[in-house]
Amino acid sequence: MAISDLNLVRVFIAIYEAGSVSAAARRLNITQPSVSYSLGRLRDLLNDELFTRTREGMAPTFNASQLYTAFSSALNDIERAIVATRDFIPEQSSRCFRLALSDLGEHYLLPLLVRELQQVAPEINLEVVQLDSARVGDWLSTGTVDAVVGNLQFIGGLARKRTLFSETYSCILSASHPRIGMKLSLDEYVAEKHVVVDPHSGHHLVEDVLTEMGLTRRTAIRVPHFTNPIGVIASTDFLLTLPTRVARAVAEDGRVRILPLPLPIPNFDVNLYWQSRADDTTAQHWFCEVIARALSAA
């Protein structure tokens, strides 16, 4: 393959890492037909299908998997040399960064980050990806996302971690709840009906502590995310346990009130995770510093 076909290598790597033609187009900031055209040229040049379409996305052939290792290593070396000759200037850049956040992160932390970005680099673009704890390790290692913010037990690989702040849980309930006063006892907590968030979202500390105590909450509604049921709490007698910072923000409009949990729940850390990539070290380092500055004081 000739040197003039370097962009084809970039397209190949983008499809391999992103898993689809459309996602590769977004990453490269080019049109989907352009990616499809480049893939066609690659298939002709290499005499291999390279990717087959499946329900999960574009699955690489055996040859494509072998080529990816060689291509990504070579491209990293080339782009490392390019990066060394130029500076990343945030104030002038229109680069798009990709950040993985939970639904609560979008609700509470994203406005803080956007405000900071608007102040220091107004032309920067931000793409938020819904956090999937089972996939973030792969996302970081392949460059699918530039950073992740959340409370994750294990990522693995070469991911690095920086603690942004420590958090705990509180309980919110209707401001006119008919049975609970200004203090919530353990008996009351267990007896009331709860909106419970799926523990696969990463928030399972409360369930773990209750199990250790031999207790079980009465589940009225089970939901996948925190943000959807917040409005339900104001109009029912249900309880919702959620991170304290978010609980305080939700309680500001007066429809719900916040009470401490009558459980010995340990604090947990909200962390920033990233994995340095040779082709983008300066820009990624800047982005992580902006995240840390904007969210550490959250």
N, C-alpha and C positions, 0 to 999 in steps of 0.2 A: 504494500500500500504506500502510495507516495506521500511526501510531507504535506502536500497541498490538501490531503484528505484528513488533516488533524481534526477538523470540525466533525467529521463522521465518527471519529473515535469518541468525541464528547457526546454525541447523540447516542451512540451505543451504550456508553456508561450510564447516561441519564435514564435510558429505557430499562437497563438492567437493575439499577438501584431503585428507581421509582415504581417499576412494575407495570407501567402502562404508557402508551404513546401520549395521551393527553397530559399526564402528570409530568412526563419528560419535557413536553412543550412548555408547560408552566415554569418548570425549573430553569430551562434555557432561555425563557422569555422570547420564544419564537412561535410560529403558528403550528397547529397540529399537522396540516398538510406538509409543511416543511420537514417535520420529523418523519412522517410516513415516507416522503420522497427519499430522505437520507437513509432510512432503513432499507428501502428498496435497492439503493445503490450499494449499500453494505452487503446485502444478500447476494447481489451479482458479483461483487468484487471477491467475496470470500467463498462463494459457491456453497452457501449454507443457509438454511431457513432462519437460524439464530434464535428466533422467538416464536412460540406458538400461542395462540390466543386460548385462554381458559376462563372459567367463571371467576377465578381469583385475579386475573390479569394476564400479563405477558410472561409466559414461563420460558426460561432460557433453555436452549438445547445443550447437549454435552459440550459441543465445540464452543458455544457462547460462554459457558462457565469457565472453560480453559482460557479463552481469550480475555475474559474480564480481568483475571489476575494479572496477565501481562500488560494489558492496555491501561488499567488503573494505575499500576506502578509507574509505567512510562509517562503517563499524563501527569501524575503527581510531580515527577522529576522536572518535567517541562514547565509546569505552572509554578513550581517553587522558584525556578530561575526567573520567571516573568515577574512574580510577586516581589522578588528581591530588588527589581529595578524600578518599582513604582510605589507610591504611597497611597494608602486609603485615606481619603479626605471626607469625613462624614458630612460636613456642611455642603459638599458638592455632589455627594453620591445619591443615586436613585436606586441603589441595590435593594432587593427584596430579601429580608431575613425570614426564616421559618421557625416558629416557636410552638412547642407542644404544651398545652395547658388543659387543666380539668375544667369542668363547667363552672366551678366556684372560682377558679383562677380567672376565667373570662369575666365573670360577674364582678369580682372584687379587685383583682390585681391588674387586669388589662388596662383599665382607664388610667391607672398610675403610670404604667409603662408608656402608653401612648402620649400622655402629657409630657413626659420627659423627652421622648423622641421628637415631638413637635418643637420643643425648645432648642434642642441641640442639633438636630438633623432633619429639618422639615420635609425633605424630599425622599427620605428613606421610606420604603414600603415594608409592611409587616403582614405575613400570612400566619394565621393561627390554626394549628392542627389539634383536633380533639385528642386528648391524652389517652393512650392505650398502654398500660403498664407492661403488658406482655410483649410489646413491639418496640418500645423506646430504645432498647439496646441496639437493635438492628438499625433503627432510624438514625441514631447517632453515629454508628460505625460506617454507614453508607452515605452520610451527609444528607439524608432525607429531611432532617431538621437540623438547625444550627444549635438549638438549646432546648432544654426541658425544665419546667418549673413544677415541683410537686413534692409529695412525700412518698418516696419509693423505697422499698426494702432492699431490692437488689437489681442492678442493671447489668453488671459484668462488663467484659471487654476492657477497653481502655478509657472508659468514661471517667471523667473527673467530677468532683462534687464540691459545692460551696454552700454553706448554710446561710440562708437569708434571714430567717427569724424562727423563733420557737412559738408554738401555738398549742392551744388546748381546746376543749369542747365546752359548749354551753347549751342550754335548752331554751327554745322559744315556744311561746304559747299565746293564745289570743289574749289581748288586753282585757277582755271581759270574761275570762275563763271562770265558770261558776263554782269550781271546787278548790282551786289552788290559789293560795294567797301570795304573800311576799316571800315565802320560803318554800322550797320543794323538798319534801322528805323522800327517802328511798322507797318507802311503802307507796307513797303517792305516785312516784315515778313509774314503778312497776305496774301499778293498778290501772293507770291511764292508757288510752289507746295512742299508738305512735305511728307517725309516718317514718318508715325505715328505708334508708338508702342501701341499695345492693352493695354488700361488702366488697365485691369485685371492683368497685370504683376506687378502692384503696383505703376507704375509711371503715376500718373494721375494729378499731380499738375498743369502742363501746361494747360491741358484741363479745369481744374476747374477755373483757373484764366481767361482764354479766355472766358469761359461761363459767368463769373461774369461781364466781360467787354462788353458782348454782341457781341463778335467776334467769327469767325469760320475760322479755317485754311483750305486751299485747300489740300485735301488728295490725293496724287498720288498713294501711296502704303500703305497698312496697314499690319503690320507684328506682329507676336507674341513675338519676342525678339529683343533686340537692336543689337546684334553682327552681325547677318546675313546681314543687309542692309548697313553696313559701307562701303563696297566696291562699292556699287551702287552710293554712294554720290560722289566719286571721278570722276565718268564717266558720271554724269548727272548734271542738274541744280537744283536738288531737295535739300531741307534742311532737316537736322535731328537734333532734340533737344535731348540731353542726358546729364547725369551727367558730371560736369566739369572735374573731374580728368580723366575720361575715354576719354573725348574729347581731352584733352591735350596729352594723350598718343597716340591717333589715329592720331593726327596732326603732330607727330614727323617725319613721313616719307615724309612730304611735299606735298602729293597728295591732302590733304584737309587742310582748315584753320579753325580757331575757332574764333567766335565773341560772345560778350556778348548778352544776350537776351534783347530785348527792352520791357520787361514785368516785373512787380513787383512781381517776383516769390520769395516766402519765402524760406529760407534755410530749409533743412530737415536733420534729423539725421540718420546715418547708425549705427545700434545697433547690439550688440551680445545678443542673447537670449539663455537661458538654463534652465533646471529644474533639481535640484539635485536629485540623486537617491541613496538610502541607500547602494546599493551593489557596488557602484563605485565612491564614493565621492572623494577620493584622486586623481584618474586618471582623472576624469572629471574636477576637479578644476584645475589641471595642464594644461589640454588641453585648457580650457577657458583662462587661463593666457597667454599661448603661442599665442592664437588668438589675444588677446588684445594687446600684445606686438608687434606682427608682423604687425597688421593692424591699430593701433591707429595713427601711423605716416605715413599712406598711403597718 
